[in-house]
Amino acid sequence: MGRMFIQEAMNFDAHVHCLDPDANAPCKNLASSFTHGSLTDYETVVAFGKDKDVVSIEIEHVNVEALETLEKQGVKVFPQPRVLSIVQDKGLQKQFYAEKNLPTSAFSLVNDKAELLGNHPEFPFVLKLRKGGYDGKGVQIIKNQSDLENAFDAPCVVEAMVPFTKELSVIVARNESGETVVYPTVECEFNAVANLVEFLFAPAEISTDIENRARELALQVINEMDMVGILAVEMFLTADNTILINEIAPRPHNSGHHTIECNYTSQFEQHLRSIVNAPLGPPDIIFPGVMINLLGEEGFEGPAKYAGIEDVMRMPGVNVHLYGKDNTKPFRKMGHVTIYGPELNNCKSTGRQVAEQLKVVS
């Protein structure tokens, strides 16, 4: 995320400095300066941010107390630490939706496995760690007693299983002046094993009514939070056309990668505009598109090799984005591919070909 953000920031001659726990992070060679250090260590985050004009994030798991200190010292921190504290805790997220009358699935909170065993809904249900989950980790589908016995023993959110027909996502942005823009709704198709987005289709194939309601809901969330920055709102669409909020991410998000080629303003440029209180750019679609996550293949771990990349590069309307990660492992996000053109169905067909031909191995 940081790497793609910097690529857009360069067009505005913005100087981006990065703190990352990976000594060889993909953003390292593009950043104006790079600091290797922990995102969760209070002193490290304060020391990094104290001389910056604006501090922002590409991942939720950052020390909130340190960001609060920076904010008190006069550093602009977006999204605001109070927003991040809600997003870091899935339990607080769900309670926020309930308090603001935002539609979401039925839920309860448990402190540990013993409490879950004594009080859980009928199978199947979803169990999510309140803190620390990321990229499909920290989520369990509890289908039977055997799954229950292997459930997380930590504070969790217990959610009703939603019989959805589509998984949707809406990107919305807001600057300090209160100006907002909402991107067209996209449709996500998940990898069932890794619980990660594998394909994204833009725009989503939904009715105008559902499109309008999804975009209005995303706008309502960011305004209720009084948040500055860019926000991804993931949603479920049910058979009776009910829209339920699943989760939110207060940063550039996987469901917005296609905007680099497909929209007038990419999500990364929009994030920059929002956090420096610049006029927001038009979010409209130029071309329909498909985004494919390049995940490390099962059975391969080590120096990354992109098998089939030259064949894919010959295809018209296909753009490959590699993230600069030296080593692959199963289901690690190594890059993405965007396919765009005048007809979404043709993009989908090409996307399936790309997915078959381009493999991340070692």
Phi and psi in degrees as a GROMACS rama.xvg file:
@    title "Ramachandran Plot"
@    xaxis  label "Phi"
@    yaxis  label "Psi"
@TYPE xy
-60.0148  -40.5282  GLY-2
-61.2343  -46.6147  ARG-3
-70.4973  -32.5924  MET-4
-63.2771  -45.0532  PHE-5
-62.8041  -40.0788  ILE-6
-57.8143  -37.127  GLN-7
-78.2851  -38.4245  GLU-8
-63.3754  -29.8118  ALA-9
-59.6444  -31.9041  MET-10
-65.1636  -21.4836  ASN-11
-106.632  10.3675  PHE-12
55.4207  35.2756  ASP-13
-87.0918  135.827  ALA-14
-92.7338  117.525  HIS-15
-110.528  123.512  VAL-16
-109.656  139.261  HIS-17
-123.599  141.228  CYS-18
-116.503  127.176  LEU-19
-150.014  142.439  ASP-20
-75.0749  -13.0101  PRO-21
-93.5767  119.145  ASP-22
-62.7418  -22.5076  ALA-23
-117.102  39.644  ASN-24
-58.1839  146.122  ALA-25
-55.846  -26.983  PRO-26
-79.5898  -11.3776  CYS-27
-54.7274  -48.6426  LYS-28
-82.4214  -6.50487  ASN-29
-103.25  -20.8961  LEU-30
-70.7337  150.616  ALA-31
-63.8148  -34.6168  SER-32
-151.039  154.499  SER-33
-130.089  130.472  PHE-34
-116.584  125.096  THR-35
-90.5519  116.204  HIS-36
-176.371  170.361  GLY-37
-76.5103  136.313  SER-38
-79.1267  -16.0119  LEU-39
-101.73  -3.98709  THR-40
-86.7638  122.18  ASP-41
-55.125  -54.5829  TYR-42
-62.3809  -39.5267  GLU-43
-63.3693  -45.4533  THR-44
-67.1557  -42.2549  VAL-45
-63.3717  -45.2317  VAL-46
-62.7774  -37.8368  ALA-47
-67.7962  -42.7265  PHE-48
-89.9144  -12.561  GLY-49
-64.2493  -24.8917  LYS-50
-108.583  15.7375  ASP-51
-96.2425  151.927  LYS-52
-75.3408  -43.2712  ASP-53
-138.904  137.069  VAL-54
-115.929  132.026  VAL-55
-137.724  -178.979  SER-56
-132.102  158.625  ILE-57
-120.168  -1.04378  GLU-58
-149.397  146.31  ILE-59
-73.2369  -23.9989  GLU-60
-84.6745  70.6711  HIS-61
-122.603  148.289  VAL-62
-63.0832  109.185  ASN-63
-67.0035  -39.0034  VAL-64
-60.2939  -38.2724  GLU-65
-66.354  -41.0419  ALA-66
-66.1795  -36.0899  LEU-67
-63.6678  -40.5211  GLU-68
-62.2281  -45.6099  THR-69
-60.2101  -41.978  LEU-70
-61.0004  -43.1037  GLU-71
-65.9077  -27.9478  LYS-72
-81.5367  -1.89492  GLN-73
101.199  0.617698  GLY-74
-77.8248  135.198  VAL-75
-76.7653  124.09  LYS-76
-121.804  114.584  VAL-77
-134.475  131.917  PHE-78
-64.2242  156.636  PRO-79
-64.1296  146.837  GLN-80
-53.9733  -35.6492  PRO-81
-64.5873  -32.5016  ARG-82
-69.2709  -43.9856  VAL-83
-63.4211  -35.4671  LEU-84
-64.0597  -32.8852  SER-85
-72.37  -43.977  ILE-86
-69.0584  -34.0022  VAL-87
-64.2893  -24.5811  GLN-88
-115.394  106.686  ASP-89
-62.3296  -24.5936  LYS-90
-68.3222  -44.7337  GLY-91
-65.2022  -34.776  LEU-92
-57.11  -52.2403  GLN-93
-63.3665  -39.5899  LYS-94
-65.364  -35.5706  GLN-95
-61.9867  -45.1507  PHE-96
-60.0095  -43.7943  TYR-97
-64.1425  -44.1956  ALA-98
-64.726  -32.9042  GLU-99
-96.2461  7.78509  LYS-100
58.0019  37.3428  ASN-101
-92.4684  131.169  LEU-102
-67.1229  129.074  PRO-103
-152.552  168.156  THR-104
-70.1146  155.979  SER-105
-60.5461  144.421  ALA-106
-152.312  164.005  PHE-107
-144.478  166.972  SER-108
-117.824  138.304  LEU-109
-128.03  151.563  VAL-110
-90.6402  -26.0136  ASN-111
-161.984  -179.119  ASP-112
-66.2791  -37.5097  LYS-113
-60.4263  -41.8505  ALA-114
-66.6594  -37.0449  GLU-115
-64.6868  -43.4137  LEU-116
-62.1901  -32.317  LEU-117
-84.5615  -13.968  GLY-118
-157.966  93.0477  ASN-119
-139.639  155.366  HIS-120
-73.9021  176.69  PRO-121
-64.7986  149.267  GLU-122
-69.4484  148.124  PHE-123
-86.2822  157.142  PRO-124
-146.076  170.189  PHE-125
-109.41  135.292  VAL-126
-118.177  125.869  LEU-127
-127.411  130.153  LYS-128
-59.4633  134.789  LEU-129
-65.4177  -34.1072  ARG-130
-131.219  148.51  LYS-131
94.0508  -13.6878  GLY-132
-69.414  147.202  GLY-133
-166.901  138.459  TYR-134
53.1591  48.2041  ASP-135
86.4828  -12.4382  GLY-136
-84.241  149.498  LYS-137
86.2842  15.9467  GLY-138
-128.211  133.218  VAL-139
-129.393  137.867  GLN-140
-96.3191  113.344  ILE-141
-94.8734  104.27  ILE-142
-98.4772  -23.1636  LYS-143
-158.477  -176.677  ASN-144
-63.3896  -35.8615  GLN-145
-63.2349  -44.4399  SER-146
-61.9911  -39.1487  ASP-147
-61.8412  -38.7502  LEU-148
-66.184  -23.4379  GLU-149
-103.768  18.9245  ASN-150
-71.6034  159.497  ALA-151
-57.2765  139.902  PHE-152
-108.981  74.205  ASP-153
-164.951  168.374  ALA-154
-58.0602  127.807  PRO-155
-139.52  160.74  CYS-156
-98.9583  131.532  VAL-157
-106.797  117.687  VAL-158
-116.371  144.817  GLU-159
-65.2491  144.8  ALA-160
-73.4312  124.709  MET-161
-95.5865  120.227  VAL-162
-80.1557  71.5921  PRO-163
-80.6886  157.041  PHE-164
-101.129  -28.6234  THR-165
-145.196  149.867  LYS-166
-105.965  122.47  GLU-167
-115.338  161.092  LEU-168
-146.805  140.642  SER-169
-127.977  129.441  VAL-170
-96.8828  130.995  ILE-171
-133.944  145.516  VAL-172
-130.158  151.894  ALA-173
-148.617  135.043  ARG-174
-103.839  -179.883  ASN-175
-62.8025  -27.7927  GLU-176
-77.2959  -6.37596  SER-177
90.269  3.50711  GLY-178
-69.9082  138.572  GLU-179
-130.399  152.386  THR-180
-137.513  148.558  VAL-181
-125.74  128.694  VAL-182
-81.198  153.112  TYR-183
-58.1257  146.516  PRO-184
-65.8135  140.593  THR-185
-117.803  161.642  VAL-186
-114.216  134.437  GLU-187
-113.88  141.256  CYS-188
-120.831  122.217  GLU-189
-96.3836  149.91  PHE-190
-77.8589  117.588  ASN-191
-64.8265  -28.657  ALA-192
-79.2282  -48.6509  VAL-193
-88.8893  -12.734  ALA-194
57.1435  40.4897  ASN-195
-122.132  153.113  LEU-196
-63.1054  126.645  VAL-197
-105.711  -42.1152  GLU-198
-128.253  146.228  PHE-199
-130.857  136.984  LEU-200
-118.545  128.535  PHE-201
-132.471  124.473  ALA-202
-81.0853  164.807  PRO-203
-65.2511  145.932  ALA-204
-88.4379  83.7821  GLU-205
-137.881  166.258  ILE-206
-72.5559  161.969  SER-207
-59.8487  -37.8667  THR-208
-62.3511  -46.4405  ASP-209
-66.0899  -40.7109  ILE-210
-56.7876  -47.9389  GLU-211
-65.1042  -40.3138  ASN-212
-68.9792  -38.5311  ARG-213
-65.1373  -43.3324  ALA-214
-68.5118  -38.4532  ARG-215
-65.0511  -37.4354  GLU-216
-65.7018  -42.6618  LEU-217
-62.2102  -41.9695  ALA-218
-63.2193  -39.2348  LEU-219
-63.0703  -41.1969  GLN-220
-61.6333  -50.4278  VAL-221
-67.7021  -33.6747  ILE-222
-71.9941  -39.5146  ASN-223
-62.8557  -33.6643  GLU-224
-80.9769  -13.7516  MET-225
53.1239  43.7932  ASP-226
-92.1928  145.365  MET-227
-110.993  129.917  VAL-228
131.95  -160.713  GLY-229
-112.726  140.311  ILE-230
-132.795  130.475  LEU-231
-100.072  127.41  ALA-232
-114.128  109.004  VAL-233
-88.0444  136.017  GLU-234
-135.781  157.184  MET-235
-107.002  138.807  PHE-236
-110.977  124.458  LEU-237
-96.1177  172.844  THR-238
-62.1245  -29.1437  ALA-239
-93.3427  17.7782  ASP-240
67.4445  24.0026  ASN-241
-79.0981  140.422  THR-242
-110.411  126.938  ILE-243
-122.291  136.295  LEU-244
-74.3558  131.838  ILE-245
-94.3854  -69.1516  ASN-246
-146.947  166.933  GLU-247
-127.846  156.035  ILE-248
-136.261  117.92  ALA-249
-88.8067  59.6697  PRO-250
-171.004  169.755  ARG-251
-54.1134  143.664  PRO-252
-135.671  156.177  HIS-253
-52.4309  -33.1577  ASN-254
-80.6203  7.41157  SER-255
-121.467  6.85261  GLY-256
-62.1979  -33.1307  HIS-257
-63.1318  -20.2384  HIS-258
-65.3292  -17.0606  THR-259
-59.3801  -43.2897  ILE-260
-100.747  -30.8466  GLU-261
-93.1023  -16.6444  CYS-262
-123.025  158.844  ASN-263
-61.327  -37.5964  TYR-264
-126.036  122.244  THR-265
-70.3019  158.312  SER-266
-61.5172  -29.7247  GLN-267
-72.9624  -43.3559  PHE-268
-63.7534  -39.9088  GLU-269
-63.5611  -38.3625  GLN-270
-62.6758  -44.4593  HIS-271
-59.5898  -48.104  LEU-272
-57.4029  -42.8624  ARG-273
-68.1984  -41.9131  SER-274
-78.9193  -16.0501  ILE-275
-104.217  10.0844  VAL-276
58.4984  39.7818  ASN-277
-89.0504  164.034  ALA-278
-57.7515  137.99  PRO-279
-79.2942  147.541  LEU-280
-88.2384  159.398  GLY-281
-64.052  132.457  PRO-282
-93.4405  2.1604  PRO-283
-62.6613  152.921  ASP-284
-77.6021  134.361  ILE-285
-88.8424  -50.0504  ILE-286
-132.898  143.205  PHE-287
-59.7718  156.299  PRO-288
-159.295  168.968  GLY-289
-128.215  136.226  VAL-290
-116.661  133.915  MET-291
-119.32  127.865  ILE-292
-77.4813  132.646  ASN-293
-90.6493  105.904  LEU-294
-105.456  144.272  LEU-295
-57.7132  134.294  GLY-296
-70.8724  147.067  GLU-297
-61.012  140.628  GLU-298
89.1644  1.64609  GLY-299
-126.228  131.741  PHE-300
-149.667  128.162  GLU-301
140.612  -161.837  GLY-302
-55.053  130.507  PRO-303
-75.4822  139.522  ALA-304
-132.022  134.839  LYS-305
-104.756  87.5036  TYR-306
-70.5832  128.25  ALA-307
89.4015  6.05965  GLY-308
-66.1215  -34.9621  ILE-309
-68.2661  -36.8616  GLU-310
-63.7331  -41.0518  ASP-311
-68.0094  -37.3021  VAL-312
-65.0971  -20.5528  MET-313
-78.5381  -14.4866  ARG-314
-79.1941  131.656  MET-315
-67.7117  141.809  PRO-316
76.7139  13.5475  GLY-317
-111.038  123.577  VAL-318
-121.265  122.522  ASN-319
-98.2827  132.854  VAL-320
-123.051  111.192  HIS-321
-100.073  141.364  LEU-322
-90.7928  -2.32673  TYR-323
78.9229  21.747  GLY-324
-85.7888  125.044  LYS-325
-67.0883  -39.6039  ASP-326
-116.189  142.51  ASN-327
-105.041  158.423  THR-328
-153.579  163.8  LYS-329
-53.5947  126.553  PRO-330
68.6301  10.1942  PHE-331
-72.3179  137.828  ARG-332
-73.5387  114.809  LYS-333
-108.748  -12.2029  MET-334
167.945  -173.017  GLY-335
-148.126  162.473  HIS-336
-126.509  133.385  VAL-337
-110.406  132.164  THR-338
-116.683  123.381  ILE-339
-134.058  156.008  TYR-340
174.923  -179.51  GLY-341
-70.7194  -21.751  PRO-342
-122.555  121.837  GLU-343
-62.5389  -39.8631  LEU-344
-62.2208  -36.8073  ASN-345
-67.5248  -38.0199  ASN-346
-63.0274  -40.9847  CYS-347
-61.7406  -43.9415  LYS-348
-62.1732  -45.1662  SER-349
-64.3166  -38.2591  THR-350
-60.6306  -40.6794  GLY-351
-64.1362  -37.2378  ARG-352
-64.3929  -44.1346  GLN-353
-59.9039  -43.8789  VAL-354
-61.7526  -32.1012  ALA-355
-78.2107  -32.2189  GLU-356
-92.4787  -34.1794  GLN-357
-98.7115  116.21  LEU-358
-127.897  139.422  LYS-359
-96.6408  109.117  VAL-360
-125.683  -169.332  VAL-361
